[in-house]
Amino acid sequence: MSPPVTGTLWREQLPQDGNAPWAVDGHVIPRDVLVAVNIYSIHHNEEYFPDPFRYNLERWLHSDDTGSATAAANKAAFVSSSLGARACAGKAMAYLEISLTMAKTLWYFDFEPANRSGAGGEEVNDMGGFLLHDIFTSSHDGQYRTFRQRGNFWKELMPEA
């Protein structure tokens, strides 16, 4: 619903391409013209994600063996960490770290929506998404979850003295 990178990553024709025409989706782009599609607009495009403004975790869980047009469109529209030779070398490590962090957070803590009445109100748009500031990385101005210790399980996180 709210992509981690809100800034647009602009592209232009490489100088080593010489005078060869550069075509994007059948349109010839003149040299020195920058082009881009913002990830927010892709994630909210009904062609790729039906009902794009509704929170629906299953939008990412289509299996490849279904052969559905929706699954193919989802996969074409979202490729985290890139693909091929330019893919992120740390992708497997990042997935492992985030999985362990989420598992421990959900095991050791209960959480609930934070009371933001004193922080200038919610930063949520009419469709329930965060209001985003167009910078290269996302930013927000407050706490959206309050975590409470669940029993004494949290003590397992502390190294013994």
C-alpha positions, 0 to 999 in steps of 0.5 A, a space after each residue: 500500500 505504501 512502497 518503501 521507495 517513493 522517489 522516482 528512479 529516472 532513466 535515460 539512454 546510455 551514451 554508448 548506444 550512439 544514435 540508435 533509437 530508444 523505444 519504450 512501449 513503442 514510443 521513440 524517446 529522444 536522447 537526453 529525455 528522462 523517463 520513469 514510472 513511479 512504483 506507487 503508480 504501478 502498485 495502484 494500477 488495476 491492470 496489475 493489481 485488481 482493487 489496488 487501494 484495498 489492503 489485500 495480502 494475497 495480492 503477493 501470494 499468487 503461485 506460479 503454477 496457477 498460470 493466471 493472468 493476474 499472477 503473471 501481471 503481479 510478477 511482472 509489476 513487482 520485482 523486489 531486489 531486481 533480477 539477473 546480473 544486477 540483482 541484490 547480492 544480499 537478498 537471501 540474507 535480507 529475507 532471512 534477517 527480516 523473517 527472524 526479526 518479524 518472528 521474534 517481534 511477534 513472539 515476544 511482543 503484543 502490539 496495537 495501533 498507537 494513540 496518535 491524537 497528540 501527534 498532529 493526527 493520522 497521516 493516512 489518506 482517504 483510502 487507508 494508505 500512509 501519506 508519503 513524502 516524495 523523497 528517495 526513501 520513505 519517511 513518516 512522522 510518528 509511531 503507528 504501533 505500540 509494543 508491550 512486553 508479553 510476559 517475561 519472554 522478552 528477558 530471553 533477548 537480554 544477554 546474561 551478565 
